[in-house]
Amino acid sequence: MRGHAANGLVVESGHRWTHLRINEHPDGGLARLRLHGRLTDAGAAAPTARTARAAGTAG
């Protein structure tokens, strides 16, 4: 991977991924991170449920 460049990585796997680990070296930081993919129905509902609990509106 190079600095000051778009570094694209393709993951072709049948597995569902839930986390991403980034090992950043102390050379100036990470400016942008874009992840592309699709959420499952359960994954799409999870942020909404967390937001409702934080707002105190969960049933």
HUFEN-V435008 format. One record per pair of residues at least 12 apart in sequence whose C-alpha atoms are under 8 Angstrom apart, sorted by the first residue. I is the first residue (numbers start at 1). J is the second residue. Records with the same first field share a line. If there is no record, write none. Layout:
I = J ; J
//
This chain:
none
//
